[in-house]
Amino acid sequence: VKAVYPKVEGVGAENLPDGPSIIVGNHSQVQGPLMCELYLPDDKYIWCAGDMMHIKDAPSYAFRDFWSQKPKSMHPFYKLLSHIIAPIAVFIFGNANTVGVYHDARVLTTFRDSVKHLQEGSDIVIFPEHDVKYNNIVYEFQDRFIDTARFYHKRTGEELSFVPMYVSPVLKKIYIGKPIRFCAENSMETERKRICEYLMNEITVTARALPLHTVVPYRNIGRKNYPKNKEER
């Protein structure tokens, strides 16, 4: 993949804290995970939908998450495409540095594996957007990924940092922002809200400060509907 994918530049690596952290970015469809797998510095493991790592689950998940909002007349084509890409996706995600993410009882495996990699000194990279629009840059973050810091604190007594990251496929750059630290004294409800709002807002501020460009959104919508990072003058 790296042989054919455009080269990406990292900006702001000096903001990465010493020691392991959780790096949180906008998904940019498939582009965000690809760019980070290929070009983000340091050792890292990327959270990946667990369904895309199992051949029997991948087709239905791929259609639902990638193409269900395409015109209904095109659904048969995309359902076929979902079955075609399934073995490729399982192969790629199974061999990349990934952590399977589940939304059932297996979620404890997600947290356990993440804490293990953090203790070994690797960063965890997460793209937590879901289908609720926040602004023209990001969709709202699902907030339970913050719980990784609670499990890590229980295991080590240390408080993790969360690092905002803006991924721009159009500019071919990854922008790393200033981190925010988990506070174990606060309730999890407080920390989920506080940290998610900080991350979403920092990613937004970073994107809007850049030259005018097209934002690759979370949803796989038509290219003509892709937003800009700010109003054109």
Order of alpha helices (4+ residues) and beta strands (2+ residues): beta-beta-alpha-beta-alpha-alpha-beta-alpha-beta-beta-beta-alpha-beta-beta-beta-alpha
